[in-house]
């Protein structure tokens, strides 16, 4: 199926069994919106339905059923989550239920760690994170997960989820959720997940917003751990943000220094500078839904009329259950 071409979209909602993780009951759905981010629960959903259970929490999963002339139909799981207490409104006696859904990470967010708990140095960060999150949803760790270089001690009100986030961040990896509700612990992507091109794979609508904040973007980054200091400096002749091209230095202090694996402080300073400069150009746009392209992924965009060309990392995403799975997206330029 060519997702850049027109297709019809229908949405199916199911109650699922949290033990088997299988669909067990179909529920009619009226509308819904899914929001995806890079931290916290990573995903949430609001929906309306003519009927929802009101006496207990339930796990629900929503699918997109896409059909296109000349192609086999495809079903894509968009979101799996836990309902809050629904609100019900009556219009001439007919009820409409509204509910907020929370991702499969919600149970881990609700469990506090014991005082004194810590993630020890020298152990696989992937295994530690898995042990913190397991039991709530299917979970998979990518191969060769780095070991922690230093221990991470639980703070007051530390939850299983917040500690898992700290462990995975210290590895230089990420936590990702699939639409079917699987938890993935994996490296941050460096390869392009999709190419959006005005000529060959046209999915972006014509209205695109571009913002640039060059004034506050640094070209010198200082990172400090205890008494050790490292400074990274952008002297590139090709970068419009460099000291050479701006004719001045713009300094920034790195916050919450966290080294990835065997990364040195100097290497961290360079990475922190690159990440800070990446936010100098942000874009927002609407597009057709495309599977397997989510928050944190890299997309290559080529839309000359909108003056957008390069590699971008997606920072937020919202999917409306409507025509062609309208997807609102924000991204920052990384190259």
PLY file of the C-alpha trace (Angstrom):
ply
format ascii 1.0
element vertex 335
property float x
property float y
property float z
element edge 334
property int vertex1
property int vertex2
end_header
0.00 0.00 0.00
1.29 3.46 -0.93
0.59 5.67 2.08
1.31 8.81 0.06
-1.77 8.14 -2.07
-5.39 8.48 -1.10
-6.90 5.80 1.11
-10.05 5.32 3.14
-9.67 5.11 6.91
-11.91 3.42 9.44
-11.19 3.11 13.14
-11.92 0.12 15.35
-11.90 0.12 19.16
-11.51 -3.01 21.28
-11.41 -3.87 24.94
-8.39 -6.04 25.59
-7.52 -8.65 28.19
-4.50 -7.30 30.16
-3.30 -10.84 30.85
-3.27 -12.19 27.29
-3.00 -8.70 25.69
-5.55 -9.83 23.08
-8.68 -8.09 21.79
-11.79 -9.50 23.48
-14.67 -7.11 22.75
-15.39 -4.59 20.00
-16.68 -1.17 21.09
-18.16 1.47 18.81
-16.16 4.70 18.64
-17.32 8.17 17.64
-14.10 10.20 17.61
-10.66 10.39 19.14
-7.29 12.11 19.29
-3.93 10.55 20.16
-1.04 12.64 21.50
2.55 11.40 21.50
5.54 13.02 23.20
9.14 12.24 24.15
8.81 12.00 27.93
6.48 10.97 30.74
3.81 8.51 29.63
4.86 9.06 25.96
1.28 8.65 24.73
-2.29 9.50 25.71
-5.68 9.54 24.03
-9.07 11.19 24.37
-12.11 9.53 22.82
-15.88 9.63 22.55
-18.04 6.52 22.32
-21.76 5.72 22.63
-20.94 3.31 25.46
-18.01 2.65 27.80
-17.63 0.72 31.07
-18.08 3.09 34.01
-17.57 0.76 36.98
-13.89 -0.11 36.52
-10.67 0.62 34.65
-10.39 -1.10 31.28
-7.64 -1.52 28.72
-8.55 -0.41 25.20
-6.82 -0.56 21.83
-7.64 1.43 18.70
-6.81 0.38 15.15
-6.70 2.12 11.79
-8.13 0.00 8.98
-6.83 1.46 5.71
-8.10 0.54 2.25
-6.73 1.62 -1.10
-7.82 0.64 -4.57
-5.56 -2.03 -6.04
-3.86 -2.87 -2.71
-4.46 -5.25 0.14
-6.11 -3.58 3.17
-3.87 -2.88 6.13
-4.61 -2.74 9.85
-2.34 -0.66 12.09
-2.59 -0.49 15.88
-2.46 3.19 16.85
-2.76 3.20 20.64
-3.23 0.91 23.62
-4.07 2.35 27.01
-5.96 2.41 30.28
-9.18 4.38 30.71
-9.87 6.94 33.35
-13.42 7.37 34.67
-15.61 8.30 31.67
-17.87 11.34 31.63
-21.33 10.84 30.17
-23.59 13.42 28.54
-27.15 12.90 27.36
-28.60 14.46 24.24
-32.34 13.76 24.01
-31.77 10.64 26.07
-28.86 9.30 23.99
-25.60 9.01 25.95
-22.13 9.99 24.75
-19.20 8.86 26.83
-15.94 10.82 26.92
-12.78 9.33 28.41
-9.07 9.99 28.69
-6.73 7.05 28.16
-3.22 6.66 29.52
-0.40 4.65 28.00
0.85 1.28 29.22
3.45 3.17 31.29
0.75 4.52 33.64
0.92 1.60 36.13
4.69 2.08 36.51
4.12 5.79 37.13
1.82 4.92 40.02
4.33 2.77 42.00
6.82 4.46 44.35
10.25 2.95 44.85
11.44 2.09 48.33
13.68 4.61 50.05
17.33 3.75 49.44
16.64 1.93 46.18
19.35 2.42 43.58
20.38 1.19 40.14
23.94 -0.14 40.62
26.85 0.66 38.32
28.22 -2.12 36.17
24.89 -3.78 35.37
23.02 -3.69 32.07
20.84 -0.62 31.99
18.41 -2.44 29.72
17.84 -5.22 32.23
17.38 -2.73 35.08
14.81 -0.77 33.08
13.04 -3.95 32.03
12.77 -5.11 35.63
11.25 -1.76 36.58
8.63 -1.88 33.82
7.92 -5.58 33.38
4.58 -7.00 34.42
2.62 -4.12 32.95
2.93 -4.78 29.21
5.04 -6.85 26.79
8.59 -5.49 26.81
11.60 -5.97 24.57
15.22 -4.80 24.89
17.46 -4.23 21.89
20.74 -6.14 21.80
23.95 -4.89 23.42
22.38 -2.60 26.00
25.14 -0.56 27.71
26.02 -1.00 31.37
25.56 1.87 33.80
28.80 3.74 34.45
27.62 5.11 37.79
24.88 4.26 40.26
21.55 6.10 40.13
19.89 6.61 43.52
16.15 7.04 43.87
15.03 10.49 44.99
11.96 11.34 47.07
8.74 10.32 45.30
10.74 8.37 42.70
8.52 6.01 40.72
9.33 2.90 38.74
8.75 4.89 35.55
10.85 7.93 36.48
13.74 5.68 37.51
13.45 3.66 34.28
13.61 6.96 32.36
16.79 7.97 34.21
18.43 4.60 33.58
17.58 4.59 29.88
18.72 8.22 29.50
22.05 7.37 31.14
22.46 4.63 28.52
21.86 7.15 25.73
18.83 5.07 24.67
15.09 5.67 24.65
11.81 4.06 25.70
9.34 3.68 22.83
5.79 2.37 22.72
4.15 0.57 19.82
0.51 1.13 18.98
-0.20 -2.41 20.18
1.13 -1.48 23.62
4.57 -3.08 23.56
7.38 -1.33 25.46
10.67 -1.11 23.54
14.02 -0.13 25.07
16.33 0.76 22.20
19.07 3.14 20.97
18.06 6.59 19.80
17.60 6.32 16.05
20.26 7.71 13.74
18.86 6.41 10.45
16.08 8.06 8.47
12.70 6.44 9.17
10.90 8.01 6.19
11.41 10.46 3.35
8.67 13.04 2.78
9.20 14.44 -0.70
6.94 16.76 -2.67
7.61 14.80 -5.87
7.94 11.16 -4.80
6.17 10.74 -1.43
3.88 13.72 -0.95
2.12 13.46 2.43
2.59 16.95 3.93
-0.12 19.57 3.49
0.79 22.84 1.81
0.67 24.95 5.00
3.90 24.63 6.98
5.11 26.78 9.87
8.84 27.43 10.25
10.43 29.19 13.23
14.09 29.95 13.80
15.72 31.06 17.05
19.28 31.79 16.10
19.69 34.60 18.62
19.77 32.33 21.68
21.33 29.26 20.02
24.81 28.72 21.52
28.10 28.21 19.74
30.07 27.48 22.91
28.99 24.84 25.44
30.50 24.31 28.89
29.94 21.05 30.76
31.04 20.44 34.34
31.26 17.37 36.58
32.69 18.04 40.03
36.00 19.84 39.33
36.31 18.73 35.70
35.30 21.18 32.98
35.00 20.65 29.22
34.21 23.30 26.63
32.98 22.63 23.08
33.18 25.38 20.49
31.62 25.64 17.04
34.19 27.13 14.66
32.69 25.61 11.54
32.81 27.64 8.38
29.55 26.13 7.13
27.38 26.62 10.22
25.48 29.92 10.38
25.58 29.63 14.18
29.37 29.25 14.48
31.65 31.75 16.19
33.30 32.41 12.83
30.11 33.25 10.95
28.36 35.15 13.75
31.46 37.04 14.77
30.73 36.50 18.46
30.53 33.83 21.14
27.20 32.70 22.62
27.82 30.55 25.69
25.57 28.01 27.36
26.02 25.90 30.49
25.02 22.24 30.14
22.37 21.21 32.65
22.13 17.78 34.29
25.26 16.32 32.70
24.72 12.61 31.98
27.38 10.66 30.10
26.37 7.90 27.69
28.29 4.66 28.29
32.03 5.36 27.98
31.48 8.90 26.69
34.00 11.46 27.95
33.03 14.86 29.29
34.54 16.51 26.19
32.43 14.28 23.94
29.38 15.11 26.01
30.02 18.85 25.59
30.14 18.43 21.80
26.90 16.42 21.83
25.17 18.94 24.10
26.21 21.78 21.77
24.88 19.95 18.71
21.58 19.23 20.44
21.19 22.83 21.59
21.88 24.14 18.09
19.41 21.67 16.57
16.49 23.50 18.16
17.40 26.68 16.24
14.99 25.66 13.46
11.60 24.16 14.24
8.83 23.24 11.84
5.21 22.22 12.32
2.93 20.72 9.71
0.01 18.39 9.07
0.34 15.24 7.01
-1.30 11.94 6.16
-0.69 9.14 8.63
2.30 6.92 7.81
2.98 3.82 9.93
6.17 3.33 11.95
7.11 7.02 12.03
6.88 8.49 15.52
8.31 10.85 18.09
12.10 10.69 18.25
12.40 9.34 14.72
14.35 11.09 11.97
12.63 12.08 8.72
14.12 13.55 5.60
11.94 16.31 4.17
12.20 17.87 0.74
9.56 20.53 0.03
11.29 23.26 -2.01
8.23 25.56 -2.26
8.06 25.74 1.53
11.86 26.11 1.71
12.14 22.97 3.82
14.96 20.60 3.04
17.05 18.42 5.32
16.89 15.93 8.17
14.51 16.56 11.05
13.83 14.80 14.35
10.17 14.56 15.33
9.50 16.04 18.78
5.71 15.73 19.07
2.85 14.13 17.19
-0.94 14.18 17.34
-3.20 11.86 15.35
-6.87 12.69 14.76
-9.14 9.75 14.03
-10.55 11.16 10.83
-9.80 11.47 7.14
-6.45 9.83 6.28
-5.41 9.79 9.94
-4.53 13.49 9.98
-1.20 13.79 11.79
-0.01 17.08 13.26
3.73 17.06 13.83
6.54 19.21 15.16
10.20 18.60 14.36
13.62 20.20 14.76
16.27 20.35 12.06
19.36 18.24 12.71
21.11 18.38 9.35
0 1
1 2
2 3
3 4
4 5
5 6
6 7
7 8
8 9
9 10
10 11
11 12
12 13
13 14
14 15
15 16
16 17
17 18
18 19
19 20
20 21
21 22
22 23
23 24
24 25
25 26
26 27
27 28
28 29
29 30
30 31
31 32
32 33
33 34
34 35
35 36
36 37
37 38
38 39
39 40
40 41
41 42
42 43
43 44
44 45
45 46
46 47
47 48
48 49
49 50
50 51
51 52
52 53
53 54
54 55
55 56
56 57
57 58
58 59
59 60
60 61
61 62
62 63
63 64
64 65
65 66
66 67
67 68
68 69
69 70
70 71
71 72
72 73
73 74
74 75
75 76
76 77
77 78
78 79
79 80
80 81
81 82
82 83
83 84
84 85
85 86
86 87
87 88
88 89
89 90
90 91
91 92
92 93
93 94
94 95
95 96
96 97
97 98
98 99
99 100
100 101
101 102
102 103
103 104
104 105
105 106
106 107
107 108
108 109
109 110
110 111
111 112
112 113
113 114
114 115
115 116
116 117
117 118
118 119
119 120
120 121
121 122
122 123
123 124
124 125
125 126
126 127
127 128
128 129
129 130
130 131
131 132
132 133
133 134
134 135
135 136
136 137
137 138
138 139
139 140
140 141
141 142
142 143
143 144
144 145
145 146
146 147
147 148
148 149
149 150
150 151
151 152
152 153
153 154
154 155
155 156
156 157
157 158
158 159
159 160
160 161
161 162
162 163
163 164
164 165
165 166
166 167
167 168
168 169
169 170
170 171
171 172
172 173
173 174
174 175
175 176
176 177
177 178
178 179
179 180
180 181
181 182
182 183
183 184
184 185
185 186
186 187
187 188
188 189
189 190
190 191
191 192
192 193
193 194
194 195
195 196
196 197
197 198
198 199
199 200
200 201
201 202
202 203
203 204
204 205
205 206
206 207
207 208
208 209
209 210
210 211
211 212
212 213
213 214
214 215
215 216
216 217
217 218
218 219
219 220
220 221
221 222
222 223
223 224
224 225
225 226
226 227
227 228
228 229
229 230
230 231
231 232
232 233
233 234
234 235
235 236
236 237
237 238
238 239
239 240
240 241
241 242
242 243
243 244
244 245
245 246
246 247
247 248
248 249
249 250
250 251
251 252
252 253
253 254
254 255
255 256
256 257
257 258
258 259
259 260
260 261
261 262
262 263
263 264
264 265
265 266
266 267
267 268
268 269
269 270
270 271
271 272
272 273
273 274
274 275
275 276
276 277
277 278
278 279
279 280
280 281
281 282
282 283
283 284
284 285
285 286
286 287
287 288
288 289
289 290
290 291
291 292
292 293
293 294
294 295
295 296
296 297
297 298
298 299
299 300
300 301
301 302
302 303
303 304
304 305
305 306
306 307
307 308
308 309
309 310
310 311
311 312
312 313
313 314
314 315
315 316
316 317
317 318
318 319
319 320
320 321
321 322
322 323
323 324
324 325
325 326
326 327
327 328
328 329
329 330
330 331
331 332
332 333
333 334
